[in-house]
Amino acid sequence: MARVDVNPNILKWAADRSGKSDLIHIDFPNWLKWINKESQPTLKQLEKLAKVTSTPLGYFFLNEPPIERLPIPHYRTIDDDQTSNPSPNLLETVQIMERRQKWMREYFIDQGHHPLSFVGVKNVNSNPIEIAKEIRAELGLRDGWASKYHTWQDALRMLFQKVEDIGIVLAVNGIVGNNTHRKLDVTEFRGFVLIDEYVPLIFINGADGKAAQMFTLAHELAHIWFGVSAAFDLQDLHAANNDIEKVCNIVAAEFLVPEIELLEMWQSAKNKDQRFQVLARHFKVSEIVAARRALDLMLITRDEFLKFYQNRLAVENRESMSGGNFYTSQNFRIGRRFGESVIRATIEGKLLYSEAYRLTGIRGKTFSEFAARLGFGGDA
């Protein structure tokens, strides 16, 4: 049987980048022999290795491991060796979103759409409180808007809808595409933003708890107003040591929990056993976000916040919205605005079904049923 001469450094690189280096020998009993050049894999074994490690097959035929970089800055709260080496899951997710954004930009320009007026209108020296007010105004949110909703989960659903209504593409997914075996790592990134004046795109890591997703969304909205693409981990909801990241966090906090309103409430809430629950109910945010805002304003210490954060995180994750059925999940994974655009273009004959399947990651009957869920009847 023909075997392939592969550089052992590339084999080790593929295993390391996939995070499976400690277990790779289970799937490939001859792994150490390949690494030590005592044996070589067959093409079929290489194809399996490519699938197991999520590595393009062609990479194994290179002389040296390729240097992979995200096309956008990746801000980490704590610098480590992985900062410049994105996982294949993050890298592929960004690439999927870039393809969608590129297609949608071309489609919108062809349809006569105009650039969105709010993309990149602010800079790092702008007043964060004023930016938060402008974002609320653009979304059509009046002062005290949160009081209309029974829970913060209801408020989050509403924010998702409002964000897409003003022209932002939103996707929430905890896996790569529809591959349930490739879960996204929250410690690597909570979300990312891809800036475009026609199609700004927000991606939220759906593997994260809904409690943190609300803050991530607000942080990403600030990025759009600054016109800066980036990925970020927001560990413990703290920003990386970067000016834009820091001010985006300030804007996000003010957007969700206005300073003046919180200071007024704090006097009556601070001595209560469930003080963060009281604040969360008023502002329709999670208790974690309420506590984080109290820390911002130096109403509690960092140690107090971290203790509460760790104790509450597991509880809020259990209370988060359920995944729902497949098609409801697709509304978030693909995004309503993007999904509607693809289906409409397909119906109009401006996009081949094969390309629509490639862009959305679903096909055939599944695509038609997804279209019906978005209100397109049997046309698709």
ChimeraX attribute file (.defattr): number of C-alpha atoms within 10 A of each C-alpha:
attribute: neighborCount
match mode: 1-to-1
recipient: residues
	/A:1	5
	/A:2	9
	/A:3	13
	/A:4	15
	/A:5	15
	/A:6	21
	/A:7	18
	/A:8	21
	/A:9	14
	/A:10	19
	/A:11	21
	/A:12	16
	/A:13	18
	/A:14	24
	/A:15	21
	/A:16	15
	/A:17	18
	/A:18	17
	/A:19	14
	/A:20	13
	/A:21	15
	/A:22	9
	/A:23	10
	/A:24	20
	/A:25	12
	/A:26	9
	/A:27	12
	/A:28	14
	/A:29	10
	/A:30	15
	/A:31	20
	/A:32	14
	/A:33	13
	/A:34	19
	/A:35	17
	/A:36	10
	/A:37	13
	/A:38	10
	/A:39	15
	/A:40	21
	/A:41	20
	/A:42	15
	/A:43	15
	/A:44	12
	/A:45	15
	/A:46	19
	/A:47	16
	/A:48	15
	/A:49	22
	/A:50	19
	/A:51	12
	/A:52	15
	/A:53	20
	/A:54	18
	/A:55	18
	/A:56	13
	/A:57	14
	/A:58	10
	/A:59	16
	/A:60	25
	/A:61	13
	/A:62	11
	/A:63	12
	/A:64	14
	/A:65	17
	/A:66	11
	/A:67	7
	/A:68	12
	/A:69	14
	/A:70	17
	/A:71	14
	/A:72	15
	/A:73	15
	/A:74	21
	/A:75	22
	/A:76	23
	/A:77	20
	/A:78	13
	/A:79	11
	/A:80	9
	/A:81	6
	/A:82	11
	/A:83	15
	/A:84	15
	/A:85	15
	/A:86	18
	/A:87	22
	/A:88	21
	/A:89	19
	/A:90	22
	/A:91	16
	/A:92	16
	/A:93	17
	/A:94	21
	/A:95	14
	/A:96	17
	/A:97	21
	/A:98	15
	/A:99	13
	/A:100	21
	/A:101	22
	/A:102	12
	/A:103	16
	/A:104	20
	/A:105	19
	/A:106	12
	/A:107	17
	/A:108	15
	/A:109	12
	/A:110	9
	/A:111	9
	/A:112	8
	/A:113	11
	/A:114	10
	/A:115	16
	/A:116	15
	/A:117	10
	/A:118	16
	/A:119	22
	/A:120	17
	/A:121	12
	/A:122	17
	/A:123	16
	/A:124	13
	/A:125	9
	/A:126	12
	/A:127	13
	/A:128	22
	/A:129	16
	/A:130	13
	/A:131	23
	/A:132	24
	/A:133	18
	/A:134	16
	/A:135	21
	/A:136	16
	/A:137	12
	/A:138	13
	/A:139	16
	/A:140	11
	/A:141	15
	/A:142	10
	/A:143	10
	/A:144	11
	/A:145	13
	/A:146	22
	/A:147	14
	/A:148	10
	/A:149	16
	/A:150	12
	/A:151	17
	/A:152	22
	/A:153	19
	/A:154	15
	/A:155	20
	/A:156	22
	/A:157	12
	/A:158	13
	/A:159	17
	/A:160	20
	/A:161	16
	/A:162	16
	/A:163	19
	/A:164	19
	/A:165	13
	/A:166	13
	/A:167	15
	/A:168	26
	/A:169	27
	/A:170	24
	/A:171	24
	/A:172	22
	/A:173	24
	/A:174	20
	/A:175	20
	/A:176	20
	/A:177	20
	/A:178	18
	/A:179	10
	/A:180	10
	/A:181	8
	/A:182	14
	/A:183	18
	/A:184	23
	/A:185	18
	/A:186	19
	/A:187	14
	/A:188	22
	/A:189	21
	/A:190	27
	/A:191	26
	/A:192	27
	/A:193	28
	/A:194	24
	/A:195	23
	/A:196	20
	/A:197	17
	/A:198	21
	/A:199	23
	/A:200	23
	/A:201	26
	/A:202	26
	/A:203	25
	/A:204	26
	/A:205	27
	/A:206	22
	/A:207	17
	/A:208	22
	/A:209	20
	/A:210	21
	/A:211	23
	/A:212	22
	/A:213	20
	/A:214	24
	/A:215	25
	/A:216	26
	/A:217	24
	/A:218	22
	/A:219	28
	/A:220	30
	/A:221	25
	/A:222	29
	/A:223	30
	/A:224	26
	/A:225	21
	/A:226	22
	/A:227	21
	/A:228	20
	/A:229	20
	/A:230	20
	/A:231	24
	/A:232	24
	/A:233	24
	/A:234	25
	/A:235	16
	/A:236	16
	/A:237	18
	/A:238	16
	/A:239	23
	/A:240	20
	/A:241	13
	/A:242	12
	/A:243	11
	/A:244	19
	/A:245	25
	/A:246	16
	/A:247	22
	/A:248	26
	/A:249	25
	/A:250	22
	/A:251	27
	/A:252	28
	/A:253	24
	/A:254	22
	/A:255	24
	/A:256	20
	/A:257	23
	/A:258	19
	/A:259	16
	/A:260	9
	/A:261	11
	/A:262	19
	/A:263	14
	/A:264	10
	/A:265	14
	/A:266	17
	/A:267	9
	/A:268	11
	/A:269	17
	/A:270	16
	/A:271	9
	/A:272	11
	/A:273	9
	/A:274	12
	/A:275	17
	/A:276	23
	/A:277	18
	/A:278	19
	/A:279	23
	/A:280	20
	/A:281	18
	/A:282	20
	/A:283	24
	/A:284	26
	/A:285	26
	/A:286	27
	/A:287	25
	/A:288	26
	/A:289	24
	/A:290	25
	/A:291	22
	/A:292	26
	/A:293	23
	/A:294	24
	/A:295	17
	/A:296	18
	/A:297	12
	/A:298	10
	/A:299	14
	/A:300	15
	/A:301	12
	/A:302	14
	/A:303	10
	/A:304	11
	/A:305	18
	/A:306	16
	/A:307	10
	/A:308	16
	/A:309	18
	/A:310	12
	/A:311	12
	/A:312	15
	/A:313	18
	/A:314	11
	/A:315	12
	/A:316	17
	/A:317	15
	/A:318	11
	/A:319	13
	/A:320	13
	/A:321	13
	/A:322	8
	/A:323	9
	/A:324	9
	/A:325	8
	/A:326	11
	/A:327	17
	/A:328	13
	/A:329	16
	/A:330	23
	/A:331	22
	/A:332	19
	/A:333	25
	/A:334	24
	/A:335	22
	/A:336	19
	/A:337	21
	/A:338	24
	/A:339	24
	/A:340	18
	/A:341	15
	/A:342	25
	/A:343	25
	/A:344	17
	/A:345	17
	/A:346	18
	/A:347	15
	/A:348	11
	/A:349	10
	/A:350	12
	/A:351	15
	/A:352	14
	/A:353	19
	/A:354	11
	/A:355	13
	/A:356	18
	/A:357	15
	/A:358	14
	/A:359	20
	/A:360	21
	/A:361	16
	/A:362	17
	/A:363	17
	/A:364	11
	/A:365	10
	/A:366	13
	/A:367	20
	/A:368	18
	/A:369	17
	/A:370	23
	/A:371	22
	/A:372	16
	/A:373	14
	/A:374	17
	/A:375	11
	/A:376	16
	/A:377	12
	/A:378	9
	/A:379	12
	/A:380	18
